[in-house]
């Protein structure tokens, strides 16, 4: 069992020590950043199934205390990406396209139901605002980094609006566990497979159904949206892992 290396993102050194002259990062934000780093390492092929993630080493490499590391690992365990084993620490579970599809299947069940419940509760003004911003982004000719970041942020707002509007705090909380995973997928895939454009087109269909209070149609559209997202993410992961395996074979 090898110990994995999670690389420090260039220009994004994380500190949670106010005495060092850096602004103290809220624990929840710091945990989310750490989760994103591990997810990015998985999607880049740097971390493999069976690798150990050692709290002490991660804390040193990322410049934080062990507490947010432990919380981040707990969040990753909650969505089934790692196992927390006594005397072994955190071990990355075997992970590939099929495992990713399984995770998206759970997310699909949760978000389809949230969409159905939200149909009679979501604020039309909030939906209209998202639809207008989506239309504006889709009309941009330049698909640069800033555009991709705006598209990803709007994607988060859209899904958070649906989950918050479901009327179930527990359901919204469960959906929230997958948020960092979805962001990591969007960041990895992004413009490479035209995922953002597809997302926004599908969001528009869901919004139209919600504005018309068509709960079943909106829920079905959300299901198709997440199914397509799962296949796009699985396609990307297959490409990354295939390139990694080829490079290892040539080494």
C-alpha positions in Angstrom: 0.0 0.0 0.0 1.7 3.2 -1.1 1.2 6.6 0.5 -0.3 9.2 -1.8 1.0 12.6 -2.6 -1.4 15.5 -2.8 0.3 18.3 -4.5 0.1 21.9 -3.3 -1.8 24.0 -5.8 0.4 26.7 -7.4 -0.2 30.1 -5.8 -2.7 28.7 -3.3 -0.9 27.9 -0.1 -3.4 27.2 2.6 -2.7 28.5 6.1 -4.9 28.6 9.1 -2.5 30.4 11.5 -3.2 34.0 12.1 0.1 34.5 13.8 2.0 33.9 10.6 0.6 37.0 9.1 -1.9 35.3 6.9 -5.7 35.8 7.3 -7.3 33.0 9.2 -9.4 30.8 6.9 -12.8 29.7 8.3 -12.7 26.0 9.2 -15.6 25.1 6.9 -13.9 26.9 3.9 -10.6 25.3 4.7 -12.2 21.9 4.9 -13.8 22.4 1.5 -10.5 23.5 0.0 -8.8 20.4 1.3 -11.5 18.1 0.0 -11.2 19.8 -3.4 -7.4 19.1 -3.4 -7.8 15.4 -2.7 -10.6 15.2 -5.3 -8.4 17.0 -7.9 -5.6 14.6 -7.1 -7.9 11.7 -7.8 -9.2 13.2 -11.1 -5.7 14.0 -12.3 -4.6 10.4 -11.6 -2.1 11.4 -8.9 -3.9 9.4 -6.3 -4.8 5.7 -6.9 -7.1 3.2 -5.2 -5.3 1.7 -2.3 -3.2 4.7 -1.6 -3.0 5.9 2.0 -3.7 9.5 3.0 -1.7 10.2 6.1 -3.0 13.0 8.3 0.4 14.2 9.6 1.9 14.3 6.1 -1.1 16.1 4.6 -1.0 18.7 7.4 2.7 19.4 6.8 2.4 19.5 3.0 -0.7 21.8 3.0 0.4 24.0 5.9 -2.6 23.4 8.1 -3.4 21.7 11.4 -4.6 18.1 11.6 -8.1 19.1 12.6 -9.3 20.3 9.2 -7.5 17.4 7.6 -9.4 15.0 9.7 -12.7 16.8 8.9 -11.9 16.7 5.2 -11.2 13.0 5.3 -14.4 12.4 7.1 -16.3 14.3 4.3 -14.6 12.2 1.7 -15.5 9.0 3.6 -19.1 10.2 3.8 -19.4 10.0 0.0 -17.5 6.7 -0.3 -14.3 7.9 -1.8 -12.1 6.7 1.1 -12.2 4.3 3.9 -11.2 5.3 7.5 -9.5 2.2 8.9 -8.3 1.7 12.5 -4.5 1.8 12.7 -4.3 2.4 8.9 -5.7 5.9 8.6 -7.4 6.9 5.4 -7.2 4.6 2.4 -8.5 5.6 -1.1 -11.1 3.2 -2.3 -10.7 1.6 -5.7 -11.9 4.3 -8.0 -12.7 4.5 -11.7 -15.5 5.3 -14.1 -17.9 2.7 -12.7 -17.4 3.9 -9.1 -18.0 7.4 -10.3 -21.3 6.4 -11.9 -22.4 4.8 -8.7 -21.7 8.0 -6.8 -23.7 10.0 -9.4 -26.5 7.5 -9.1 -26.9 8.3 -5.4 -26.7 12.0 -6.2 -29.4 11.5 -8.9 -31.8 9.9 -6.4 -31.4 12.8 -4.0 -31.6 15.7 -6.5 -34.5 14.3 -8.5 -36.5 14.1 -5.3 -35.3 17.6 -4.3 -36.5 19.0 -7.6 -39.9 17.4 -7.3 -40.3 18.9 -3.8 -39.0 22.3 -4.9 -41.6 22.7 -7.7 -44.2 24.2 -5.3 -41.7 26.0 -3.1 -38.9 27.6 -5.1 -39.1 31.4 -5.7 -39.9 32.3 -9.3 -37.7 35.4 -9.1 -34.7 33.3 -8.2 -35.3 30.9 -11.0 -35.8 33.8 -13.5 -32.5 35.4 -12.4 -30.6 32.1 -12.9 -32.3 31.7 -16.3 -31.2 35.2 -17.4 -27.7 34.7 -16.2 -27.5 31.3 -18.0 -28.7 32.8 -21.2 -26.1 35.6 -20.9 -23.3 33.1 -20.4 -24.4 30.9 -23.2 -24.3 33.9 -25.5 -20.6 34.6 -24.8 -18.4 33.8 -27.8 -15.2 33.6 -25.7 -14.9 30.4 -23.6 -11.9 31.4 -21.4 -11.0 30.6 -17.8 -13.1 33.5 -16.4 -16.1 32.3 -18.4 -15.6 28.7 -17.1 -15.4 29.9 -13.5 -18.6 31.9 -13.9 -20.3 28.9 -15.4 -19.2 26.7 -12.6 -20.3 29.2 -10.0 -23.7 29.5 -11.6 -24.0 25.7 -11.7 -23.4 25.6 -7.9 -26.0 28.3 -7.3 -28.6 26.5 -9.4 -28.2 23.2 -7.6 -28.1 24.9 -4.2 -31.3 26.8 -5.0 -33.0 23.5 -5.8 -31.8 21.7 -2.7 -32.6 24.7 -0.4 -36.1 25.0 -1.9 -37.0 21.3 -1.3 -38.2 22.1 2.2 -36.1 19.3 3.7 -33.0 20.4 5.6 -31.8 16.7 5.8 -32.2 16.2 2.0 -30.3 19.5 1.3 -27.6 18.4 3.7 -27.1 15.1 2.0 -27.0 16.7 -1.4 -24.4 19.1 0.0 -22.0 16.2 0.7 -21.5 15.8 -3.0 -21.0 19.5 -3.8 -17.1 19.4 -3.7 -17.2 16.3 -5.9 -19.3 18.0 -8.5 -17.1 21.1 -8.4 -14.0 19.0 -8.8 -15.6 17.2 -11.8 -16.6 20.5 -13.4 -13.1 21.9 -12.8 -11.5 18.9 -14.4 -13.8 18.4 -17.3 -14.9 22.0 -17.9 -14.5 23.2 -21.5 -12.5 20.2 -22.5 -15.7 18.2 -23.2 -18.0 21.2 -23.5 -19.6 20.2 -20.2 -20.5 23.7 -19.2 -22.5 24.4 -22.3 -24.4 21.1 -21.8 -25.0 21.9 -18.2 -26.5 25.3 -18.9 -28.8 24.0 -21.6 -30.1 21.3 -19.3 -30.5 23.8 -16.4 -32.7 25.9 -18.6 -35.0 23.0 -19.3 -35.3 22.3 -15.6 -35.9 26.0 -14.8 -38.7 26.2 -17.5 -40.5 23.2 -16.0 -40.1 24.6 -12.4 -41.5 28.0 -13.5 -44.5 26.2 -14.9 -44.9 24.1 -11.7 -44.5 20.9 -13.7 -42.9 18.9 -10.8 -42.7 15.5 -12.6 -41.2 17.0 -15.8 -38.7 19.1 -13.8 -37.7 16.0 -11.8 -37.3 13.9 -15.0 -35.2 16.7 -16.6 -32.9 16.7 -13.5 -32.5 13.0 -13.7 -31.4 13.2 -17.4 -29.1 16.1 -16.5 -27.3 14.1 -13.8 -27.2 10.9 -15.9 -25.5 12.9 -18.7 -23.1 14.5 -16.2 -22.1 11.1 -14.9 -21.3 9.8 -18.4 -19.3 12.9 -19.2 -17.3 12.6 -16.0 -16.8 8.9 -16.5 -15.5 9.6 -20.0 -13.0 12.1 -18.7 -11.8 9.8 -16.0 -11.3 7.0 -18.5 -9.2 9.4 -20.6 -7.1 10.5 -17.7 -6.5 7.0 -16.3 -5.8 5.6 -19.8 -3.1 8.2 -20.3 -1.7 7.6 -16.9 -1.5 3.8 -17.5 0.1 4.3 -20.9 2.7 6.6 -19.4 3.5 4.1 -16.6 3.8 1.3 -19.1 6.4 3.3 -21.1 8.3 4.4 -18.0 
